[in-house]
Amino acid sequence: MRARIETEAFGDSTNQAIFMVSGWAMPKEVMHSFALCLSKRFYVVLANLPSISLDEHWISRSRIGPNYDIDALSEQLIDAAPKEAWWIGWSLGGMVSAYVAARRSSCVLGLITLSASPSFVKREGWESAMATDDFDTFANLVESNPEQGLQRFVMLQAKGANNERALVKQLQSFLPIKTLNRAALIGGLRLLRSLDIRREWSLLDVPNLHLLGGKDALVSSNALEQQTDVNPLQQCVVLSNCAHQPFLEDEEVCVRHIENFIDANNT
């Protein structure tokens, strides 16, 4: 049976495992350098979200459409992950990883999110997020003109970064333009808009660390302050000089926080 999730492994498979999930529309290659750094100590399996890929052969061979139902997606990722692993997720990948960690904690040693929060859009009681009208305007752009939507997304990701222009160019180099899957983009956006995992976040019973960019234009670093007293196992670190992709902007600091967190919580 054809695998639904495209993965790539780094490091010695006898080491403790990390399962890393990329974000909406961004292929796993954007996290390559980060994964390589972590693979010096860990076995890292890096995963794409469904039908987001730079591999034209993978896309052409796949006869399975992307499924962004949260429970189906969770099962697909669990199937692709090492059986005992720390899960690291970026943005939408972090939200899905948190959902898995809360609902299927036996599959997750611990959770680390990058630029993620329990809800991407504003809701009652959750104001530090993107306005739904702004989100819908962006989603409509992606649906009508996916390439233009992806370019807009890159600008939003890099907004506020110290090296904004260079970061835009770097992110643009990873965009899956040749392998663009419109259904995957739209499915991912629908999930991102609907996903409200505040309850799951509060019920996390595994160690969980959340790295946030102080200059992030997409995910407010203030949002998780509302959750500070909700989960005693939660730790939050705000990287004040970073925007939406701290693993690119300050890779060394992110790696150090993750290594220290895992070391402190290994039993």
NUFIBA-867150 format. One record per residue (C-alpha): residue number from 1; residue in three letters; z, x, y. Coordinates in steps of 0.5 Angstrom, whole numbers, plus 500, padded with zeros to 3 digits. Example, Ala and Ser with C-alpha at 12.3 -4.5 7.8 and 13.67 -1.06 7.14 Angstrom:
@nr->1 rest->ala pz->516 px->525 py->491
@nr->2 rest->ser pz->514 px->527 py->498
This chain:
@nr->1 rest->met pz->500 px->500 py->500
@nr->2 rest->arg pz->498 px->503 py->507
@nr->3 rest->ala pz->504 px->505 py->511
@nr->4 rest->arg pz->505 px->501 py->517
@nr->5 rest->ile pz->509 px->506 py->521
@nr->6 rest->glu pz->506 px->513 py->523
@nr->7 rest->thr pz->511 px->519 py->522
@nr->8 rest->glu pz->511 px->526 py->523
@nr->9 rest->ala pz->516 px->531 py->520
@nr->10 rest->phe pz->519 px->537 py->523
@nr->11 rest->gly pz->524 px->542 py->520
@nr->12 rest->asp pz->528 px->543 py->513
@nr->13 rest->ser pz->528 px->537 py->509
@nr->14 rest->thr pz->535 px->539 py->507
@nr->15 rest->asn pz->538 px->539 py->513
@nr->16 rest->gln pz->541 px->533 py->516
@nr->17 rest->ala pz->536 px->528 py->518
@nr->18 rest->ile pz->534 px->525 py->525
@nr->19 rest->phe pz->529 px->519 py->526
@nr->20 rest->met pz->526 px->519 py->532
@nr->21 rest->val pz->522 px->513 py->535
@nr->22 rest->ser pz->518 px->513 py->541
@nr->23 rest->gly pz->517 px->508 py->546
@nr->24 rest->trp pz->512 px->502 py->548
@nr->25 rest->ala pz->505 px->505 py->549
@nr->26 rest->met pz->507 px->512 py->548
@nr->27 rest->pro pz->505 px->516 py->542
@nr->28 rest->lys pz->510 px->520 py->538
@nr->29 rest->glu pz->506 px->527 py->541
@nr->30 rest->val pz->510 px->526 py->547
@nr->31 rest->met pz->516 px->527 py->544
@nr->32 rest->his pz->513 px->533 py->540
@nr->33 rest->ser pz->517 px->539 py->544
@nr->34 rest->phe pz->523 px->535 py->544
@nr->35 rest->ala pz->523 px->534 py->536
@nr->36 rest->leu pz->521 px->541 py->535
@nr->37 rest->cys pz->527 px->544 py->539
@nr->38 rest->leu pz->532 px->539 py->535
@nr->39 rest->ser pz->528 px->541 py->528
@nr->40 rest->lys pz->532 px->548 py->529
@nr->41 rest->arg pz->538 px->545 py->526
@nr->42 rest->phe pz->536 px->538 py->524
@nr->43 rest->tyr pz->530 px->535 py->519
@nr->44 rest->val pz->527 px->531 py->524
@nr->45 rest->val pz->522 px->525 py->523
@nr->46 rest->leu pz->518 px->522 py->529
@nr->47 rest->ala pz->515 px->515 py->529
@nr->48 rest->asn pz->510 px->511 py->533
@nr->49 rest->leu pz->511 px->504 py->534
@nr->50 rest->pro pz->506 px->500 py->530
@nr->51 rest->ser pz->499 px->501 py->532
@nr->52 rest->ile pz->500 px->506 py->537
@nr->53 rest->ser pz->497 px->513 py->535
@nr->54 rest->leu pz->492 px->518 py->538
@nr->55 rest->asp pz->490 px->519 py->531
@nr->56 rest->glu pz->483 px->516 py->530
@nr->57 rest->his pz->483 px->516 py->523
@nr->58 rest->trp pz->490 px->513 py->522
@nr->59 rest->ile pz->487 px->507 py->526
@nr->60 rest->ser pz->481 px->506 py->523
@nr->61 rest->arg pz->484 px->506 py->516
@nr->62 rest->ser pz->489 px->501 py->518
@nr->63 rest->arg pz->488 px->494 py->516
@nr->64 rest->ile pz->495 px->492 py->518
@nr->65 rest->gly pz->495 px->489 py->524
@nr->66 rest->pro pz->501 px->491 py->529
@nr->67 rest->asn pz->507 px->486 py->528
@nr->68 rest->tyr pz->512 px->486 py->533
@nr->69 rest->asp pz->517 px->481 py->531
@nr->70 rest->ile pz->524 px->485 py->532
@nr->71 rest->asp pz->526 px->483 py->524
@nr->72 rest->ala pz->520 px->485 py->521
@nr->73 rest->leu pz->519 px->491 py->526
@nr->74 rest->ser pz->526 px->493 py->524
@nr->75 rest->glu pz->525 px->493 py->516
@nr->76 rest->gln pz->518 px->497 py->518
@nr->77 rest->leu pz->522 px->503 py->521
@nr->78 rest->ile pz->528 px->503 py->516
@nr->79 rest->asp pz->522 px->504 py->510
@nr->80 rest->ala pz->520 px->510 py->514
@nr->81 rest->ala pz->526 px->513 py->516
@nr->82 rest->pro pz->530 px->518 py->512
@nr->83 rest->lys pz->536 px->514 py->508
@nr->84 rest->glu pz->541 px->518 py->512
@nr->85 rest->ala pz->539 px->519 py->519
@nr->86 rest->trp pz->541 px->519 py->526
@nr->87 rest->trp pz->537 px->515 py->530
@nr->88 rest->ile pz->534 px->517 py->537
@nr->89 rest->gly pz->530 px->512 py->540
@nr->90 rest->trp pz->526 px->512 py->547
@nr->91 rest->ser pz->526 px->506 py->552
@nr->92 rest->leu pz->523 px->500 py->547
@nr->93 rest->gly pz->524 px->505 py->541
@nr->94 rest->gly pz->531 px->505 py->543
@nr->95 rest->met pz->532 px->498 py->544
@nr->96 rest->val pz->530 px->497 py->537
@nr->97 rest->ser pz->534 px->503 py->534
@nr->98 rest->ala pz->540 px->499 py->537
@nr->99 rest->tyr pz->538 px->493 py->534
@nr->100 rest->val pz->537 px->496 py->527
@nr->101 rest->ala pz->544 px->500 py->528
@nr->102 rest->ala pz->548 px->494 py->530
@nr->103 rest->arg pz->544 px->489 py->524
@nr->104 rest->arg pz->544 px->494 py->519
@nr->105 rest->ser pz->549 px->500 py->520
@nr->106 rest->ser pz->549 px->502 py->513
@nr->107 rest->cys pz->542 px->505 py->514
@nr->108 rest->val pz->544 px->509 py->521
@nr->109 rest->leu pz->549 px->515 py->521
@nr->110 rest->gly pz->549 px->514 py->529
@nr->111 rest->leu pz->545 px->512 py->535
@nr->112 rest->ile pz->542 px->516 py->541
@nr->113 rest->thr pz->538 px->512 py->546
@nr->114 rest->leu pz->534 px->515 py->551
@nr->115 rest->ser pz->532 px->511 py->558
@nr->116 rest->ala pz->534 px->504 py->554
@nr->117 rest->ser pz->539 px->498 py->555
@nr->118 rest->pro pz->540 px->492 py->552
@nr->119 rest->ser pz->535 px->488 py->556
@nr->120 rest->phe pz->529 px->491 py->560
@nr->121 rest->val pz->529 px->485 py->564
@nr->122 rest->lys pz->534 px->481 py->569
@nr->123 rest->arg pz->538 px->475 py->566
@nr->124 rest->glu pz->544 px->471 py->567
@nr->125 rest->gly pz->549 px->476 py->567
@nr->126 rest->trp pz->545 px->482 py->567
@nr->127 rest->glu pz->542 px->484 py->574
@nr->128 rest->ser pz->541 px->491 py->574
@nr->129 rest->ala pz->534 px->491 py->571
@nr->130 rest->met pz->526 px->489 py->572
@nr->131 rest->ala pz->525 px->482 py->575
@nr->132 rest->thr pz->521 px->478 py->570
@nr->133 rest->asp pz->516 px->476 py->576
@nr->134 rest->asp pz->514 px->484 py->576
@nr->135 rest->phe pz->514 px->484 py->569
@nr->136 rest->asp pz->510 px->479 py->568
@nr->137 rest->thr pz->505 px->481 py->573
@nr->138 rest->phe pz->505 px->488 py->569
@nr->139 rest->ala pz->504 px->485 py->563
@nr->140 rest->asn pz->498 px->481 py->566
@nr->141 rest->leu pz->495 px->487 py->568
@nr->142 rest->val pz->495 px->490 py->561
@nr->143 rest->glu pz->492 px->484 py->558
@nr->144 rest->ser pz->486 px->484 py->563
@nr->145 rest->asn pz->485 px->491 py->564
@nr->146 rest->pro pz->489 px->495 py->558
@nr->147 rest->glu pz->487 px->502 py->561
@nr->148 rest->gln pz->489 px->500 py->568
@nr->149 rest->gly pz->495 px->498 py->566
@nr->150 rest->leu pz->497 px->504 py->562
@nr->151 rest->gln pz->495 px->508 py->568
@nr->152 rest->arg pz->500 px->504 py->572
@nr->153 rest->phe pz->505 px->505 py->567
@nr->154 rest->val pz->505 px->512 py->567
@nr->155 rest->met pz->506 px->512 py->575
@nr->156 rest->leu pz->512 px->508 py->574
@nr->157 rest->gln pz->515 px->512 py->568
@nr->158 rest->ala pz->514 px->518 py->573
@nr->159 rest->lys pz->517 px->515 py->579
@nr->160 rest->gly pz->523 px->519 py->582
@nr->161 rest->ala pz->522 px->525 py->578
@nr->162 rest->asn pz->523 px->532 py->581
@nr->163 rest->asn pz->516 px->534 py->579
@nr->164 rest->glu pz->513 px->527 py->579
@nr->165 rest->arg pz->505 px->529 py->580
@nr->166 rest->ala pz->506 px->534 py->574
@nr->167 rest->leu pz->509 px->529 py->570
@nr->168 rest->val pz->504 px->524 py->571
@nr->169 rest->lys pz->499 px->529 py->569
@nr->170 rest->gln pz->503 px->531 py->563
@nr->171 rest->leu pz->504 px->523 py->561
@nr->172 rest->gln pz->497 px->522 py->562
@nr->173 rest->ser pz->495 px->527 py->557
@nr->174 rest->phe pz->498 px->523 py->552
@nr->175 rest->leu pz->495 px->516 py->553
@nr->176 rest->pro pz->492 px->513 py->547
@nr->177 rest->ile pz->486 px->511 py->551
@nr->178 rest->lys pz->481 px->513 py->545
@nr->179 rest->thr pz->485 px->509 py->540
@nr->180 rest->leu pz->488 px->503 py->545
@nr->181 rest->asn pz->490 px->497 py->541
@nr->182 rest->arg pz->490 px->491 py->545
@nr->183 rest->ala pz->494 px->487 py->540
@nr->184 rest->ala pz->500 px->493 py->540
@nr->185 rest->leu pz->500 px->493 py->547
@nr->186 rest->ile pz->501 px->486 py->548
@nr->187 rest->gly pz->506 px->485 py->542
@nr->188 rest->gly pz->510 px->491 py->545
@nr->189 rest->leu pz->511 px->487 py->552
@nr->190 rest->arg pz->512 px->481 py->549
@nr->191 rest->leu pz->518 px->484 py->545
@nr->192 rest->leu pz->520 px->488 py->551
@nr->193 rest->arg pz->521 px->481 py->555
@nr->194 rest->ser pz->524 px->477 py->550
@nr->195 rest->leu pz->529 px->482 py->547
@nr->196 rest->asp pz->536 px->481 py->549
@nr->197 rest->ile pz->541 px->485 py->545
@nr->198 rest->arg pz->547 px->485 py->549
@nr->199 rest->arg pz->551 px->482 py->543
@nr->200 rest->glu pz->548 px->487 py->538
@nr->201 rest->trp pz->550 px->493 py->543
@nr->202 rest->ser pz->557 px->490 py->543
@nr->203 rest->leu pz->558 px->490 py->536
@nr->204 rest->leu pz->555 px->497 py->534
@nr->205 rest->asp pz->560 px->500 py->529
@nr->206 rest->val pz->557 px->507 py->529
@nr->207 rest->pro pz->558 px->513 py->534
@nr->208 rest->asn pz->553 px->511 py->540
@nr->209 rest->leu pz->550 px->516 py->546
@nr->210 rest->his pz->546 px->513 py->551
@nr->211 rest->leu pz->542 px->518 py->556
@nr->212 rest->leu pz->540 px->515 py->562
@nr->213 rest->gly pz->536 px->518 py->568
@nr->214 rest->gly pz->539 px->517 py->575
@nr->215 rest->lys pz->532 px->516 py->578
@nr->216 rest->asp pz->529 px->512 py->573
@nr->217 rest->ala pz->525 px->506 py->576
@nr->218 rest->leu pz->524 px->502 py->570
@nr->219 rest->val pz->531 px->502 py->567
@nr->220 rest->ser pz->537 px->503 py->571
@nr->221 rest->ser pz->543 px->508 py->570
@nr->222 rest->asn pz->548 px->503 py->573
@nr->223 rest->ala pz->546 px->498 py->567
@nr->224 rest->leu pz->550 px->500 py->562
@nr->225 rest->glu pz->556 px->501 py->566
@nr->226 rest->gln pz->557 px->493 py->565
@nr->227 rest->gln pz->558 px->495 py->558
@nr->228 rest->thr pz->563 px->501 py->559
@nr->229 rest->asp pz->569 px->497 py->556
@nr->230 rest->val pz->565 px->493 py->551
@nr->231 rest->asn pz->564 px->498 py->545
@nr->232 rest->pro pz->569 px->503 py->544
@nr->233 rest->leu pz->564 px->508 py->541
@nr->234 rest->gln pz->559 px->508 py->546
@nr->235 rest->gln pz->558 px->514 py->551
@nr->236 rest->cys pz->554 px->514 py->557
@nr->237 rest->val pz->551 px->520 py->560
@nr->238 rest->val pz->547 px->520 py->567
@nr->239 rest->leu pz->542 px->525 py->568
@nr->240 rest->ser pz->542 px->525 py->575
@nr->241 rest->asn pz->535 px->529 py->577
@nr->242 rest->cys pz->531 px->525 py->571
@nr->243 rest->ala pz->527 px->519 py->571
@nr->244 rest->his pz->525 px->515 py->565
@nr->245 rest->gln pz->523 px->521 py->560
@nr->246 rest->pro pz->529 px->526 py->560
@nr->247 rest->phe pz->527 px->529 py->554
@nr->248 rest->leu pz->521 px->532 py->558
@nr->249 rest->glu pz->524 px->533 py->565
@nr->250 rest->asp pz->531 px->536 py->562
@nr->251 rest->glu pz->529 px->538 py->555
@nr->252 rest->glu pz->535 px->543 py->554
@nr->253 rest->val pz->540 px->539 py->557
@nr->254 rest->cys pz->538 px->533 py->552
@nr->255 rest->val pz->538 px->537 py->546
@nr->256 rest->arg pz->545 px->540 py->548
@nr->257 rest->his pz->548 px->533 py->549
@nr->258 rest->ile pz->545 px->531 py->542
@nr->259 rest->glu pz->547 px->537 py->538
@nr->260 rest->asn pz->554 px->536 py->541
@nr->261 rest->phe pz->555 px->529 py->540
@nr->262 rest->ile pz->552 px->529 py->533
@nr->263 rest->asp pz->557 px->535 py->531
@nr->264 rest->ala pz->563 px->531 py->534
@nr->265 rest->asn pz->562 px->525 py->530
@nr->266 rest->asn pz->560 px->528 py->523
@nr->267 rest->thr pz->565 px->527 py->518
